[in-house]
Amino acid sequence: MSYTVTPTFIDIFKIGDNIIYNIGILDKLYEQYNTDPSSRQYIRKIIVVTNASIAEALLFDFIRNRVQHANFTEQILLHIPAIFSVKLSKFQHYIAQARKHNLFNSTDAFYDALELLAKKRNRIHIQNDKFEEPRDEMSVFDENAKILSEKVIEQVCNVLMSKYPRRAEYHGYVGDFVFPWDAHLVAP
C-alpha cells in the first residue's frame, strides 16, 4: 500500500531529503494507525499536520526556487512577473500565489482544499487563539481531514511531475517519495 512519486521537480535537494525523512515519520504513524484502530483519533492530528507540512515544503520549493529564483537555464512562468516581487514566507501566501496564477491548472475546489489544509495545520496550536470552528480538535482532525491531506499532496505532486519537471541531469538526486497510502487520484 503506497503512493510513489519520483520527484523530478525538486529544486533544493535538501528539501527533498527532509520530505523523505518526514515520510519516514508518516510510515511509522500509518503503521500504528492501521494496526491499532483505538489510536486513530490521536494519530490523525500528527498525520494531517505532517502532510500539510510536506505540502507547504513542495509549494515553497516550487514557487520560491523554481519560479522566483529560477536557474537561468530553467526559468519557467515568465509570463507572471508579479510573482517575482512578492515576498513569500507562509503557507497561505504560497497558496494565494498558486491560486492567483493558477499554477496547478486546477479548480477553486483544489485551492480551497489547500487553504483548508493550511488552517488545519495551524491548529497544531492547542489554544486555538483564532477561535476556529470546530473548537473540538477531534472534529478538526477526522478521517476526512486525513484523506484531504493525502489528496492534496497527490494533486501537488502529480502536477509538479507532469508540468514542471527539472532537466534530466537534475533527476535522481532525491530518492522516491513513497507515501504510506494507496493513491486516491489518477496520475496524469
Backbone as a printed PyTorch tensor [residue, N CA C, xyz], in Angstrom:
tensor([[[  0.8390,  -1.1760,   0.0000],
         [  0.0000,   0.0000,   0.0000],
         [  0.8840,   1.2390,   0.0000]],

        [[  0.9810,   1.9100,  -1.1510],
         [  1.7710,   3.1360,  -1.1970],
         [  1.4570,   3.9340,  -2.4550]],

        [[  1.7360,   5.2050,  -2.3460],
         [  1.6570,   6.1390,  -3.4660],
         [  3.0840,   6.6350,  -3.6700]],

        [[  3.6750,   6.3310,  -4.8150],
         [  5.0820,   6.6390,  -5.0580],
         [  5.2250,   7.7610,  -6.0700]],

        [[  6.1190,   8.6880,  -5.7400],
         [  6.4120,   9.8390,  -6.5890],
         [  7.9080,   9.8560,  -6.8600]],

        [[  8.2870,   9.9680,  -8.1160],
         [  9.6810,  10.2230,  -8.4610],
         [  9.8090,  11.7380,  -8.5850]],

        [[ 10.4540,  12.3780,  -7.6110],
         [ 10.4180,  13.8450,  -7.5210],
         [ 11.3750,  14.5480,  -8.4920]],

        [[ 11.0590,  14.4670,  -9.7560],
         [ 11.8840,  15.1070, -10.7900],
         [ 11.7450,  16.6200, -10.7670]],

        [[ 10.9030,  17.1360,  -9.9160],
         [ 10.5870,  18.5580,  -9.8680],
         [ 11.2770,  19.2950,  -8.7220]],

        [[ 11.9120,  18.5810,  -7.8020],
         [ 12.5160,  19.2130,  -6.6230],
         [ 13.7330,  20.0320,  -7.0370]],

        [[ 13.8200,  21.2500,  -6.5140],
         [ 14.9490,  22.1230,  -6.8150],
         [ 16.0290,  22.0080,  -5.7360]],

        [[ 15.6490,  22.1900,  -4.4980],
         [ 16.6080,  22.1160,  -3.3960],
         [ 16.5990,  20.6760,  -2.8730]],

        [[ 17.6720,  19.9760,  -3.1330],
         [ 17.7160,  18.5550,  -2.8120],
         [ 17.5320,  18.2890,  -1.3190]],

        [[ 18.0060,  19.1940,  -0.4540],
         [ 17.8450,  19.0020,   0.9890],
         [ 16.3680,  19.0490,   1.3750]],

        [[ 15.5690,  19.8610,   0.6810],
         [ 14.1250,  19.8460,   0.9340],
         [ 13.5840,  18.4590,   0.5920]],

        [[ 14.0250,  17.9010,  -0.5170],
         [ 13.6080,  16.5480,  -0.8870],
         [ 14.0110,  15.5280,   0.1600]],

        [[ 15.2430,  15.6380,   0.6590],
         [ 15.7010,  14.7220,   1.7080],
         [ 14.8440,  14.8580,   2.9690]],

        [[ 14.5080,  16.0960,   3.3200],
         [ 13.6900,  16.3170,   4.5130],
         [ 12.2640,  15.8110,   4.3170]],

        [[ 11.7550,  15.9040,   3.1030],
         [ 10.4400,  15.3190,   2.8200],
         [ 10.5050,  13.8060,   3.0180]],

        [[ 11.5680,  13.1770,   2.5280],
         [ 11.7270,  11.7270,   2.7140],
         [ 11.7900,  11.3770,   4.2020]],

        [[ 12.4930,  12.1930,   4.9840],
         [ 12.5470,  11.9710,   6.4370],
         [ 11.1410,  12.0220,   7.0380]],

        [[ 10.3660,  13.0230,   6.6440],
         [  9.0070,  13.1560,   7.1710],
         [  8.0920,  12.0420,   6.6840]],

        [[  8.3310,  11.5430,   5.4850],
         [  7.5750,  10.3740,   5.0170],
         [  7.9120,   9.1630,   5.8850]],

        [[  9.1630,   9.0700,   6.3420],
         [  9.5360,   8.0060,   7.2800],
         [  8.7380,   8.1000,   8.5720]],

        [[  8.5260,   9.3210,   9.0400],
         [  7.6790,   9.5260,  10.2210],
         [  6.2570,   9.0620,   9.9110]],

        [[  5.7600,   9.4630,   8.7270],
         [  4.4140,   9.0340,   8.3230],
         [  4.3010,   7.5180,   8.2660]],

        [[  5.3460,   6.8430,   7.7730],
         [  5.3270,   5.3690,   7.7210],
         [  5.0180,   4.7840,   9.0960]],

        [[  5.7100,   5.2830,  10.1080],
         [  5.5050,   4.7740,  11.4730],
         [  4.1060,   5.1160,  11.9760]],

        [[  3.6570,   6.3350,  11.6840],
         [  2.3220,   6.7420,  12.1240],
         [  1.2330,   5.9010,  11.4590]],

        [[  1.3560,   5.6920,  10.1490],
         [  0.3570,   4.8950,   9.4300],
         [  0.3940,   3.4390,   9.8720]],

        [[  1.5700,   2.9360,  10.1940],
         [  1.6610,   1.5640,  10.6980],
         [  0.8310,   1.4240,  11.9730]],

        [[  1.0070,   2.3750,  12.8730],
         [  0.2260,   2.3740,  14.1180],
         [ -1.2580,   2.5860,  13.8200]],

        [[ -1.5360,   3.5040,  12.9180],
         [ -2.9150,   3.8330,  12.5460],
         [ -3.6480,   2.6110,  11.9960]],

        [[ -2.9470,   1.8560,  11.1700],
         [ -3.5640,   0.6970,  10.5130],
         [ -3.6580,  -0.5370,  11.4030]],

        [[ -2.8490,  -0.6050,  12.4440],
         [ -2.8560,  -1.7980,  13.2950],
         [ -3.5890,  -1.5990,  14.6140]],

        [[ -3.8290,  -0.3610,  15.0050],
         [ -4.4740,  -0.0940,  16.2920],
         [ -5.6030,   0.9220,  16.1120]],

        [[ -6.7870,   0.4460,  15.7270],
         [ -7.9100,   1.3620,  15.4780],
         [ -8.2320,   2.2800,  16.6570]],

        [[ -7.9610,   1.8380,  17.8780],
         [ -8.2800,   2.6710,  19.0420],
         [ -7.3850,   3.9080,  19.1340]],

        [[ -6.2630,   3.9100,  18.4200],
         [ -5.3530,   5.0620,  18.4760],
         [ -5.5840,   6.0640,  17.3460]],

        [[ -6.4490,   5.7400,  16.4160],
         [ -6.6180,   6.5800,  15.2210],
         [ -6.9810,   8.0200,  15.5420]],

        [[ -7.8950,   8.2230,  16.4650],
         [ -8.3130,   9.5870,  16.7720],
         [ -7.1590,  10.4310,  17.3150]],

        [[ -6.1350,   9.7940,  17.8550],
         [ -4.9930,  10.5170,  18.4030],
         [ -3.8880,  10.7200,  17.3740]],

        [[ -3.7890,   9.8190,  16.4410],
         [ -2.7110,   9.8640,  15.4460],
         [ -3.0570,  10.7660,  14.2690]],

        [[ -4.3440,  10.9230,  13.9850],
         [ -4.7410,  11.7040,  12.8010],
         [ -4.1980,  13.1230,  12.8130]],

        [[ -4.1780,  13.7700,  13.9700],
         [ -3.6760,  15.1470,  14.0250],
         [ -2.2350,  15.2020,  13.5340]],

        [[ -1.4080,  14.3110,  14.0140],
         [  0.0070,  14.3130,  13.6270],
         [  0.1390,  14.0110,  12.1360]],

        [[ -0.6710,  13.1070,  11.6250],
         [ -0.6390,  12.7750,  10.1950],
         [ -1.0270,  13.9890,   9.3580]],

        [[ -2.1310,  14.6390,   9.7070],
         [ -2.6040,  15.7910,   8.9290],
         [ -1.5870,  16.9250,   8.9760]],

        [[ -1.0510,  17.2100,  10.1460],
         [ -0.0680,  18.2930,  10.2770],
         [  1.1980,  17.9650,   9.4840]],

        [[  1.6470,  16.7270,   9.5300],
         [  2.8400,  16.3330,   8.7680],
         [  2.5720,  16.4020,   7.2680]],

        [[  1.4250,  15.9080,   6.8250],
         [  1.0870,  16.0050,   5.4000],
         [  1.0050,  17.4610,   4.9550]],

        [[  0.4080,  18.3130,   5.7790],
         [  0.3200,  19.7380,   5.4370],
         [  1.7100,  20.3580,   5.3560]],

        [[  2.5970,  19.9690,   6.2470],
         [  3.9690,  20.4920,   6.2200],
         [  4.7010,  20.0510,   4.9570]],

        [[  4.4550,  18.8380,   4.5170],
         [  5.0490,  18.3600,   3.2640],
         [  4.4890,  19.1520,   2.0900]],

        [[  3.1800,  19.3760,   2.0810],
         [  2.5710,  20.1710,   1.0010],
         [  3.1610,  21.5760,   0.9720]],

        [[  3.3510,  22.1690,   2.1440],
         [  3.9490,  23.5050,   2.2090],
         [  5.3780,  23.4850,   1.6690]],

        [[  6.1520,  22.4790,   2.0250],
         [  7.5320,  22.3790,   1.5330],
         [  7.5620,  22.2510,   0.0130]],

        [[  6.6320,  21.4830,  -0.5400],
         [  6.5530,  21.3370,  -2.0010],
         [  6.2280,  22.6730,  -2.6660]],

        [[  5.2640,  23.4110,  -2.1060],
         [  4.9150,  24.7250,  -2.6620],
         [  6.0740,  25.7010,  -2.5180]],

        [[  6.7270,  25.7000,  -1.3510],
         [  7.8820,  26.5740,  -1.1310],
         [  8.9620,  26.2950,  -2.1630]],

        [[  9.3260,  25.0310,  -2.3120],
         [ 10.3920,  24.6750,  -3.2460],
         [ 10.0310,  25.1130,  -4.6590]],

        [[  8.7990,  24.8970,  -5.0500],
         [  8.3880,  25.2470,  -6.4080],
         [  8.3210,  26.7590,  -6.6110]],

        [[  7.5670,  27.4530,  -5.7820],
         [  7.3650,  28.8870,  -6.0040],
         [  8.6320,  29.6750,  -5.7220]],

        [[  9.2760,  29.4120,  -4.6050],
         [ 10.4600,  30.1960,  -4.2270],
         [ 11.6690,  29.8580,  -5.0950]],

        [[ 11.8920,  28.5870,  -5.3480],
         [ 13.1310,  28.1880,  -6.0160],
         [ 12.9940,  27.9450,  -7.5090]],

        [[ 11.8340,  27.5230,  -7.9620],
         [ 11.6710,  27.2490,  -9.3910],
         [ 11.0660,  28.4250, -10.1360]],

        [[ 10.2850,  29.2640,  -9.4440],
         [  9.6340,  30.3900, -10.1040],
         [ 10.3590,  31.6900,  -9.7840]],

        [[ 10.4560,  32.0450,  -8.5030],
         [ 11.0480,  33.3300,  -8.1390],
         [ 12.5550,  33.3840,  -8.3670]],

        [[ 13.2580,  32.3440,  -8.0270],
         [ 14.7230,  32.3400,  -8.1140],
         [ 15.2100,  31.2190,  -9.0220]],

        [[ 14.6200,  31.1330, -10.1720],
         [ 14.9370,  30.0350, -11.0870],
         [ 16.3450,  30.1610, -11.6520]],

        [[ 16.9730,  29.0220, -11.8460],
         [ 18.2350,  28.9380, -12.5660],
         [ 18.0050,  29.5350, -13.9560]],

        [[ 18.9550,  30.2840, -14.4550],
         [ 18.8030,  30.9690, -15.7440],
         [ 18.3480,  30.0270, -16.8530]],

        [[ 18.8460,  28.8140, -16.8430],
         [ 18.5030,  27.8700, -17.9140],
         [ 17.1900,  27.1420, -17.6610]],

        [[ 16.5940,  27.3600, -16.5000],
         [ 15.3480,  26.6600, -16.1740],
         [ 14.2180,  27.6180, -15.8110]],

        [[ 14.2490,  28.8150, -16.3100],
         [ 13.2000,  29.7650, -15.9690],
         [ 11.8610,  29.2930, -16.5110]],

        [[ 10.8640,  29.3590, -15.6570],
         [  9.5100,  28.9640, -16.0380],
         [  8.5510,  30.0520, -15.5980]],

        [[  7.4140,  30.0880, -16.2080],
         [  6.3510,  31.0050, -15.8340],
         [  6.7800,  32.4670, -15.8910]],

        [[  7.5390,  32.8340, -16.8860],
         [  7.9870,  34.2180, -17.0200],
         [  6.8400,  35.1640, -17.3460]],

        [[  5.7050,  34.6330, -17.7440],
         [  4.5590,  35.4570, -18.0980],
         [  3.8410,  36.0300, -16.8760]],

        [[  4.2660,  35.7000, -15.6900],
         [  3.6400,  36.2550, -14.4940],
         [  4.6870,  36.9570, -13.6290]],

        [[  5.1900,  38.1080, -14.0860],
         [  6.2670,  38.7920, -13.3720],
         [  5.9000,  39.2480, -11.9650]],

        [[  4.6260,  39.4630, -11.6820],
         [  4.2470,  39.9380, -10.3530],
         [  4.6720,  38.9740,  -9.2540]],

        [[  4.7310,  37.7150,  -9.5430],
         [  5.0950,  36.7320,  -8.5250],
         [  6.5590,  36.8830,  -8.0990]],

        [[  7.3740,  37.4730,  -8.9560],
         [  8.7960,  37.6100,  -8.6460],
         [  9.0530,  38.6400,  -7.5590]],

        [[  8.1780,  39.6250,  -7.4110],
         [  8.4050,  40.6900,  -6.4430],
         [  7.7050,  40.4480,  -5.1110]],

        [[  6.9200,  39.4090,  -5.0150],
         [  6.1640,  39.1330,  -3.8000],
         [  7.0570,  38.3840,  -2.8150]],

        [[  7.1220,  38.9010,  -1.5800],
         [  7.8810,  38.2020,  -0.5410],
         [  6.9670,  37.1540,   0.0860]],

        [[  7.3500,  35.9170,  -0.0550],
         [  6.5220,  34.8230,   0.4360],
         [  7.2210,  34.1080,   1.5790]],

        [[  6.4940,  33.8880,   2.6560],
         [  7.1160,  33.1800,   3.7630],
         [  6.1560,  32.2660,   4.5110]],

        [[  4.9160,  32.2230,   4.0960],
         [  3.9520,  31.4060,   4.8100],
         [  3.1220,  30.5860,   3.8380]],

        [[  2.6400,  29.4740,   4.3380],
         [  1.8350,  28.5410,   3.5500],
         [  0.6920,  29.2690,   2.8430]],

        [[ -0.0360,  30.1160,   3.5690],
         [ -1.1730,  30.8300,   2.9730],
         [ -0.7320,  31.6980,   1.8020]],

        [[  0.4360,  32.3090,   1.9060],
         [  0.9310,  33.1510,   0.8130],
         [  1.2650,  32.3180,  -0.4250]],

        [[  1.8430,  31.1480,  -0.2160],
         [  2.1440,  30.2730,  -1.3530],
         [  0.8560,  29.8390,  -2.0360]],

        [[ -0.1380,  29.5270,  -1.2310],
         [ -1.4250,  29.1120,  -1.7860],
         [ -2.0570,  30.2590,  -2.5630]],

        [[ -1.9930,  31.4740,  -2.0020],
         [ -2.5850,  32.6390,  -2.6770],
         [ -1.9350,  32.8740,  -4.0360]],

        [[ -0.6100,  32.7420,  -4.1110],
         [  0.0760,  32.9360,  -5.3880],
         [ -0.2540,  31.8090,  -6.3680]],

        [[ -0.3110,  30.5940,  -5.8600],
         [ -0.6620,  29.4620,  -6.7280],
         [ -2.0700,  29.6410,  -7.2850]],

        [[ -2.9900,  30.1070,  -6.4390],
         [ -4.3750,  30.3290,  -6.8810],
         [ -4.4300,  31.4860,  -7.8820]],

        [[ -3.7920,  32.5890,  -7.5320],
         [ -3.8410,  33.7960,  -8.3740],
         [ -3.3680,  33.4990,  -9.7910]],

        [[ -2.3150,  32.7190,  -9.9100],
         [ -1.7270,  32.4220, -11.2180],
         [ -2.1160,  31.0290, -11.7220]],

        [[ -3.0010,  30.3670, -10.9830],
         [ -3.4770,  29.0190, -11.3160],
         [ -2.3140,  28.1060, -11.7320]],

        [[ -1.3040,  28.0620, -10.8730],
         [ -0.0930,  27.2980, -11.1690],
         [ -0.3540,  25.8050, -11.3190]],

        [[ -1.4590,  25.3280, -10.7460],
         [ -1.7570,  23.9040, -10.8090],
         [ -2.8960,  23.5930, -11.7640]],

        [[ -3.2690,  24.5750, -12.5860],
         [ -4.3590,  24.3900, -13.5650],
         [ -5.5190,  23.6280, -12.9360]],

        [[ -5.9310,  24.0740, -11.7830],
         [ -6.9550,  23.3650, -11.0270],
         [ -8.1630,  24.2510, -10.7790]],

        [[ -9.1890,  23.6290, -10.2790],
         [-10.4130,  24.3470,  -9.9370],
         [-10.2380,  25.0550,  -8.5950]],

        [[-11.1850,  25.9270,  -8.2940],
         [-11.1730,  26.5810,  -6.9880],
         [-11.2390,  25.5580,  -5.8630]],

        [[-11.8940,  24.4380,  -6.1110],
         [-12.0270,  23.4070,  -5.0770],
         [-10.6520,  22.9150,  -4.6060]],

        [[ -9.6910,  22.7900,  -5.5300],
         [ -8.3480,  22.3560,  -5.1350],
         [ -7.6810,  23.4050,  -4.2530]],

        [[ -7.7510,  24.6740,  -4.6600],
         [ -7.1310,  25.7380,  -3.8670],
         [ -7.8500,  25.9050,  -2.5270]],

        [[ -9.1620,  25.7100,  -2.5140],
         [ -9.9130,  25.7340,  -1.2530],
         [ -9.4380,  24.6080,  -0.3350]],

        [[ -9.1780,  23.4340,  -0.9020],
         [ -8.6790,  22.3050,  -0.1130],
         [ -7.2980,  22.6190,   0.4550]],

        [[ -6.4420,  23.2560,  -0.3410],
         [ -5.1270,  23.6720,   0.1610],
         [ -5.2830,  24.6330,   1.3340]],

        [[ -6.1850,  25.6100,   1.1920],
         [ -6.4000,  26.5830,   2.2670],
         [ -6.9530,  25.9170,   3.5220]],

        [[ -7.8670,  24.9890,   3.3510],
         [ -8.4070,  24.2630,   4.4970],
         [ -7.3100,  23.4560,   5.1820]],

        [[ -6.4470,  22.8370,   4.4010],
         [ -5.3370,  22.0740,   4.9680],
         [ -4.3890,  22.9940,   5.7360]],

        [[ -4.1260,  24.1870,   5.2070],
         [ -3.2730,  25.1480,   5.9120],
         [ -3.9020,  25.5440,   7.2500]],

        [[ -5.2080,  25.7570,   7.2580],
         [ -5.8940,  26.0990,   8.5140],
         [ -5.7860,  24.9520,   9.5150]],

        [[ -5.9530,  23.7420,   9.0350],
         [ -5.8480,  22.5870,   9.9310],
         [ -4.4210,  22.4630,  10.4650]],

        [[ -3.4430,  22.7080,   9.6050],
         [ -2.0450,  22.6460,  10.0480],
         [ -1.7960,  23.6810,  11.1510]],

        [[ -2.3880,  24.8580,  11.0150],
         [ -2.2030,  25.8940,  12.0270],
         [ -2.8660,  25.5350,  13.3530]],

        [[ -3.7410,  24.5550,  13.3450],
         [ -4.3810,  24.1140,  14.5840],
         [ -3.4440,  23.2500,  15.4260]],

        [[ -2.1790,  23.1610,  15.0340],
         [ -1.2050,  22.4880,  15.8860],
         [ -1.1380,  23.2010,  17.2360]],

        [[ -1.4720,  24.4880,  17.2270],
         [ -1.5160,  25.2640,  18.4690],
         [ -2.8040,  24.9110,  19.2120]],

        [[ -2.6720,  24.2450,  20.3100],
         [ -3.8090,  23.7040,  21.0450],
         [ -4.7570,  24.8080,  21.5170]],

        [[ -4.2120,  25.9830,  21.8220],
         [ -5.0510,  27.0410,  22.3850],
         [ -6.0560,  27.6130,  21.3910]],

        [[ -5.8980,  27.3800,  20.0850],
         [ -6.8540,  27.8440,  19.0780],
         [ -7.1870,  29.3200,  19.3010]],

        [[ -6.1550,  30.1640,  19.3130],
         [ -6.3420,  31.5810,  19.6380],
         [ -7.1290,  32.3630,  18.5860]],

        [[ -7.3990,  31.7570,  17.4500],
         [ -8.2280,  32.4080,  16.4270],
         [ -9.6710,  31.9150,  16.4990]],

        [[ -9.9410,  31.0700,  17.4580],
         [-11.2890,  30.5530,  17.7020],
         [-11.9200,  29.9440,  16.4540]],

        [[-11.1090,  29.1820,  15.7350],
         [-11.5880,  28.4800,  14.5410],
         [-12.5840,  27.3990,  14.9530]],

        [[-13.5780,  27.2070,  14.1180],
         [-14.5580,  26.1390,  14.3320],
         [-14.1690,  24.9390,  13.4800]],

        [[-14.4130,  23.7520,  13.9260],
         [-14.9470,  23.4080,  15.2340],
         [-13.8840,  23.5730,  16.3180]],

        [[-14.3200,  23.7840,  17.5250],
         [-13.3930,  24.0140,  18.6350],
         [-12.7890,  22.6970,  19.1250]],

        [[-13.4820,  21.6070,  18.9150],
         [-13.0390,  20.2830,  19.3570],
         [-12.0370,  19.7200,  18.3500]],

        [[-10.7980,  19.5350,  18.7780],
         [ -9.7490,  19.0620,  17.8660],
         [-10.0490,  17.6930,  17.2710]],

        [[-10.7510,  16.8580,  17.9940],
         [-11.0730,  15.5430,  17.4430],
         [-11.9580,  15.6890,  16.2020]],

        [[-12.7470,  16.7490,  16.1530],
         [-13.5770,  17.0120,  14.9720],
         [-12.7690,  17.6360,  13.8420]],

        [[-11.7420,  18.4020,  14.1860],
         [-10.8850,  19.0320,  13.1700],
         [-10.0860,  17.9660,  12.4310]],

        [[ -9.5250,  17.0430,  13.1920],
         [ -8.6170,  16.0380,  12.6330],
         [ -9.3260,  14.6880,  12.5100]],

        [[-10.3790,  14.6760,  11.7050],
         [-11.1420,  13.4540,  11.4950],
         [-10.6110,  12.7040,  10.2680]],

        [[-11.2520,  11.6130,   9.9260],
         [-10.8180,  10.8000,   8.7800],
         [-10.8620,  11.6010,   7.4800]],

        [[-11.8610,  12.4620,   7.3400],
         [-11.9480,  13.2920,   6.1300],
         [-10.7470,  14.2230,   5.9970]],

        [[-10.2730,  14.7590,   7.1200],
         [ -9.0990,  15.6390,   7.0900],
         [ -7.8580,  14.8640,   6.6630]],

        [[ -7.7340,  13.6410,   7.1510],
         [ -6.5850,  12.8010,   6.7690],
         [ -6.6080,  12.5280,   5.2680]],

        [[ -7.7690,  12.1430,   4.7540],
         [ -7.8880,  11.8460,   3.3220],
         [ -7.6620,  13.1050,   2.4890]],

        [[ -8.2010,  14.2380,   2.9380],
         [ -7.9750,  15.5050,   2.2370],
         [ -6.4800,  15.8060,   2.1480]],

        [[ -5.7610,  15.6180,   3.2460],
         [ -4.3210,  15.9080,   3.2450],
         [ -3.5720,  15.0010,   2.2720]],

        [[ -4.0000,  13.7590,   2.1590],
         [ -3.3840,  12.8300,   1.2080],
         [ -3.6660,  13.2650,  -0.2300]],

        [[ -4.9140,  13.6210,  -0.5010],
         [ -5.2880,  14.0300,  -1.8590],
         [ -4.5790,  15.3090,  -2.2850]],

        [[ -4.4130,  16.2420,  -1.3670],
         [ -3.7150,  17.4920,  -1.6970],
         [ -2.2720,  17.1990,  -2.0860]],

        [[ -1.5910,  16.3780,  -1.3100],
         [ -0.2120,  16.0160,  -1.6540],
         [ -0.1660,  15.3510,  -3.0240]],

        [[ -1.0790,  14.4460,  -3.2860],
         [ -1.1050,  13.7650,  -4.5850],
         [ -1.3020,  14.7570,  -5.7280]],

        [[ -2.2520,  15.6680,  -5.5750],
         [ -2.5120,  16.6450,  -6.6390],
         [ -1.2880,  17.5200,  -6.8850]],

        [[ -0.6740,  18.0070,  -5.8180],
         [  0.5160,  18.8490,  -5.9620],
         [  1.6250,  18.0610,  -6.6530]],

        [[  1.9080,  16.8610,  -6.1810],
         [  2.9790,  16.0500,  -6.7790],
         [  2.6770,  15.6920,  -8.2300]],

        [[  1.4470,  15.2970,  -8.5130],
         [  1.0920,  14.9150,  -9.8840],
         [  1.2890,  16.0720, -10.8530]],

        [[  0.8690,  17.2700, -10.4560],
         [  1.0260,  18.4310, -11.3430],
         [  2.4940,  18.8060, -11.4810]],

        [[  3.2310,  18.8240, -10.3740],
         [  4.6530,  19.1740, -10.4590],
         [  5.4140,  18.1790, -11.3330]],

        [[  5.0850,  16.8850, -11.2150],
         [  5.7570,  15.8660, -12.0390],
         [  5.4340,  16.0360, -13.5140]],

        [[  4.1750,  16.3030, -13.8140],
         [  3.7720,  16.3330, -15.2250],
         [  4.0530,  17.6670, -15.9060]],

        [[  3.9360,  18.7750, -15.1860],
         [  4.0680,  20.0920, -15.8160],
         [  5.4160,  20.7680, -15.6030]],

        [[  6.0780,  20.4670, -14.4810],
         [  7.2590,  21.2370, -14.1130],
         [  8.4750,  20.3850, -13.7440]],

        [[  8.7750,  19.3460, -14.4970],
         [  9.9750,  18.5720, -14.1490],
         [ 11.2350,  19.3860, -14.4480]],

        [[ 12.2730,  19.1090, -13.7120],
         [ 13.5660,  19.7420, -13.9890],
         [ 14.2370,  18.9960, -15.1390]],

        [[ 15.3110,  19.5910, -15.6390],
         [ 16.0690,  18.9320, -16.7050],
         [ 16.5850,  17.5820, -16.2050]],

        [[ 16.7570,  16.6570, -17.1250],
         [ 17.1090,  15.2730, -16.7850],
         [ 18.3720,  15.1690, -15.9340]],

        [[ 19.3410,  16.0540, -16.1360],
         [ 20.5840,  15.9360, -15.3560],
         [ 20.3780,  16.2210, -13.8660]],

        [[ 19.2290,  16.7800, -13.4940],
         [ 18.9310,  17.0260, -12.0830],
         [ 18.1050,  15.9030, -11.4570]],

        [[ 17.7190,  14.9310, -12.2470],
         [ 16.9130,  13.8230, -11.7250],
         [ 17.8110,  12.8490, -10.9640]],

        [[ 17.2480,  12.1700,  -9.9990],
         [ 17.9660,  11.1130,  -9.2980],
         [ 18.7280,  11.5530,  -8.0660]],

        [[ 18.7760,  12.8460,  -7.7910],
         [ 19.4870,  13.3080,  -6.6000],
         [ 18.6570,  13.1330,  -5.3340]],

        [[ 17.3650,  13.0250,  -5.5140],
         [ 16.4550,  12.8140,  -4.3900],
         [ 15.7460,  11.4870,  -4.6300]],

        [[ 15.7140,  10.6520,  -3.6080],
         [ 15.0290,   9.3660,  -3.7340],
         [ 13.5300,   9.5310,  -3.9230]],

        [[ 12.8850,   8.4560,  -4.3150],
         [ 11.4360,   8.4900,  -4.4980],
         [ 10.7330,   8.8310,  -3.1880]],

        [[  9.6080,   9.5160,  -3.3210],
         [  8.7160,   9.7590,  -2.1910],
         [  7.7190,   8.5980,  -2.1840]],

        [[  7.7940,   7.7520,  -1.1860],
         [  6.8870,   6.6050,  -1.0910],
         [  5.9490,   6.8560,   0.0930]],

        [[  4.8010,   7.4300,  -0.2270],
         [  3.8240,   7.7730,   0.8030],
         [  3.0690,   6.5170,   1.2320]],

        [[  2.7340,   6.4010,   2.5180],
         [  2.1420,   5.1660,   3.0410],
         [  0.6220,   5.0530,   2.8800]],

        [[  0.1250,   5.3940,   1.7120],
         [ -1.2990,   5.1930,   1.4150],
         [ -1.4380,   4.8910,  -0.0610]],

        [[ -2.5280,   4.2430,  -0.4190],
         [ -2.8220,   3.9900,  -1.8300],
         [ -3.2860,   5.2840,  -2.4770]],

        [[ -2.9340,   5.4630,  -3.7260],
         [ -3.2990,   6.6850,  -4.4460],
         [ -4.8130,   6.8460,  -4.5000]],

        [[ -5.2410,   8.0720,  -4.2720],
         [ -6.6570,   8.4270,  -4.4050],
         [ -6.9370,   8.9480,  -5.8100]],

        [[ -5.9370,   9.5950,  -6.4160],
         [ -6.0900,  10.2570,  -7.7050],
         [ -5.3360,   9.4910,  -8.7790]],

        [[ -5.7410,   9.6740, -10.0030],
         [ -5.0480,   9.0630, -11.1320],
         [ -3.9660,  10.0310, -11.5920]],

        [[ -2.7340,   9.5650, -11.6310],
         [ -1.6280,  10.4130, -12.0870],
         [ -1.7860,  10.6870, -13.5760]],

        [[ -1.3980,  11.9060, -13.9900],
         [ -1.5270,  12.2400, -15.4290],
         [ -0.5910,  11.4300, -16.2950]]])
